[in-house]
Amino acid sequence: MTHPFSEKRLQEIIEAQIAEDEKLGSQPGGSGHLGDVGFVLDGIDEPVRRGGGWEVTYRYTLIVTTEFTIYPDNPPYEYGHEKTITLDDEGEVVSEGERRLVSTNWEPEVPPDLPVAEDEGCETPRDMIQMVIDPETGRDITSEHISKRLKELELLADGIIRRALVEAEAAPGRLREIYEAAHWEIYERLGVGSIGPATAAAGPLMMDKQWELAEALGIEESERAL
């Protein structure tokens, strides 16, 4: 049975549904950084008659750019989604399936920590382990190292929070699971060892980002991970 929708009309219906489901356009992200959310429509399956309506499955990629987006080193975050809706003969949405997150290009990259001397055979005094020395000049660059790593870690945590928000919107029934996974990922990435020899400097940032995550997801204080 042939469906009653033209290709243009079907695309308009799907794009309107995506705009309703997603927060598109310019908006503040983590830590007040500006970002922009757009999408690319990847495909629309042929409508199939189901009962008294037309079932349509479509796929799209949500694209999140920030003021830190730089090609090719820091490309936009991309999240592939799939959803099925049912239309009546006039093209009105009569029922919706769950949005499914089917792909993402999000893969946090954390620069490796500076090497720390091993316990056995260590010739470096223990008090020197708390410093970062430029091997070429012998200059103490601990403060520069900490500042650079804190900015990197802030961006990393912002990415974790953005990903959690997208996943929570796609699967609200998994909110608690998504929150806990992101909370402990922030702990692992910004906790012990995250700034190499100056680890303690990341502690306040880690706690701030865990709080920001919980607030963004609407997790009550009594329900937050410790």
N, C-alpha and C positions, 0 to 999 in steps of 0.2 A: 504494500500500500504506500502510495507516494505522500510524503508529508506536505503540508500547505505553506511552508516557509521558503522564501527566497534566500539565497546565500547571504545577501546583504542584511536582510531582516534577522536572520539567525545570528549573525555576528553582532548586530546591535543588541540583541537580547542578552547574549553571553557577556558582552563588554559591560552592559548595565549591571548584570549580576555580580561581576568581578568588582566593579566600583562600589557596590553595596557591601560586599564581603570584606574588602580591604580598605585600609586607611591610605589613600593615595595622595600624592602631591607633597609639597614642602612641609616639613614638620620638625620640631626639635627632637633629638635623640638622647642617648645617654649623656650625662654631664652637660646638657644644654647645647651640644654640638648640633648644627643644622644638618638635615638630611632630606632626601627626596625619594619618594617611593613611586615607582611606575611598574608597568607590566608589559609583557609581550604575549600575545595570544598564539600558542603553539599549535593548536589543532582542535577541530570540532568534529566529533563522530556524526555519522548520518543518524538523524532522529529515528527511533524505533518505537512502534506502536505498542504501548503497554496499558492494558485495560482501556480506560477512556482518555488517556493522554499520550503525549509523545515524550519519550525518555531520551535525553541528550547528555552525552558525556563529553567534557572538554578539558583541555590542558592549557595551562599558562605558566609563565615564569615571572615571579615577583622580583623586581630589581631595586635594590636599596643602595643609593649612592650617598656619600657623606662628603664633608669638606676635606676629608683625608683621602678620598678616592684618587688614586694615581695609577695610570696604566704604565707598564704591566705589573708593577710591584704590589699595588694594593687595589685590585679591581673591585667593582661593585659586588655586594653580596647578592647571590641569586638563589631563589627558592622555587623549585618546580612543584606545582600543585595540580591535582586532578579532582574534578567534581562532577556529579551527575545531578541533573535537575529534570523535573517533569513539567511539560508545558501543555496547556489546553490548545484547542484549535486556533484561538486568537493570539497565541504567543504569550499568554500570562503564565507566570510560574505558579504551579499548584502544589508542588512539593520539592524539597531539596534533600540531597544526600549530604554526607559529611565531606568537608574538604580534606583531601589527603596530601600530606607533604611527601612527594615521591623522589625529590632530588635536591641537592644543594651543592654549591661550590665552596661552602664555608669550611675552611680547614685552618685553624689557628696555627700560625708559625711563630714560635718563640725562639729568639736567638739563643744559642747555647751559652751556658754560664762560663765564666772564666775558670780555668783550671785551678784547683786548690791542691796544695801539696799533700801527699799521702802521709799517714801517721808514721810508718816505718821509713827510716832513712831520710826524714825531712830535715833539711838544713836551714829552712826559713823559720825565723823566730815566730812563735805563736801570735804575738801581738801584730805582726805584719799581715796576718791573714785577714784582718779587718780593714786593710787598705788595698787600693788598686793603684799599682805603679805602672807608668808608661815604660815598657821595656826598652824603648829607644832613648828616652831622655832621662829616665829615672825620676820623673816628676810625679808627685802624688795627684792622681786624677780621680780620686774616690768620689768627690762631689759631682763631677761631670758624669761619671758612670752611673751614679744613683739617679740623677735627674733624667738622663736619657732612658734608663730602664723603667723608671716610674711612668714616663709618657708612653712607652711601648706597652706596659702592663695595663695602663688605663684604656688604651685603644683595644687591647685584647679583651678586657672585661666588658667593655661596651659592646663588642661583637658577640660575646656570650649572652648578654642580656637581650640584644636584638634577636638573636636566634631563638631564645626561650620564648619571647613574645610571639614570634611568628608561629612556633610550634604550638603554643598554647591556644592561639586563635584557630589553628587548623584542627586541634584535638583538645577541646576544653575539658573533656572527661579525664584527661591525663595530666591535669594541671599540677597536682601534687608531685607526680613523678617527674614532670618536666622541671619544676622548681627545685626539687632536691638534687637532680642531676646537675643543673646549672650552678646551684649553690656550692656543691662540692668540687665542681670543675674550677670555679673561681678560687676556692681554697687551695686546690692543687697547683693551679697556675700562678697564683699571687702569694702563696704561702711559703713554706720552707724551701729555700734554695732559689727562689725566683729572681733574686738580684745577686746571686753568687755570694761573695764575701760580705755583702752589706744587707743580708736578708731582712733584718728587723725593720728596715725603712719601708718595706712593702706592707707591713701589718696594718696600719691605719687605712691604706688604700683598699686592701682586701676587705676589711670590715665595712667600709663605706659602700663598696660595690655589692656586697652581699645584702646590705640594707636596701640599696637602690633596686636590686633585683626583686626582693620581696615586695617593695612598694609598687613596682611596675606591674607585678602579677596579682596584686591585691591580696597578698597572704597576710592574714591576721598575725599580730605579734605573738599571740599564744601558740600559733601553729608553725612558727619559724624554726628552722634548723639551728642548732647551737654550734 
